[in-house]
């Protein structure tokens, strides 16, 4: 077995050597010391697929719950006479415009 020693003049590696405690240099050193023989790509892809499926199910469920809640709230506000939400918003001086549900009572 022989070891090939190469001198790499990369600015990133120089930074990593000068600042060994920085989080960026720790990541760079981790990439430099990465061994592909110890990496099981099939296991990684399998677990990544499972996690992506779980996240997609969770996001889909949250979307449909929010959609259902929005439809319910809109229906309640549309048919409820005691709703405090404005039907329309008009910017006008005080008491010059009469808009609302009860137009006969100014």
LINNOR-V923471 format. One line per field, one symbol per residue. burial: I if it has 16 or more other C-alpha atoms within 10 Angstrom, else O. A space follows every 10 residues. Layout:
burial->???
This chain:
burial->OOOOOOOOOO OOOOOIOOOO OOOOIOOIIO OOOOOOOOOO OOOOOOOOOO OOOOOOOOOO OOOOOOOOOO OOOOOOIOOO OOOOOOOOOO OOOOOOOOOO OOOOOO
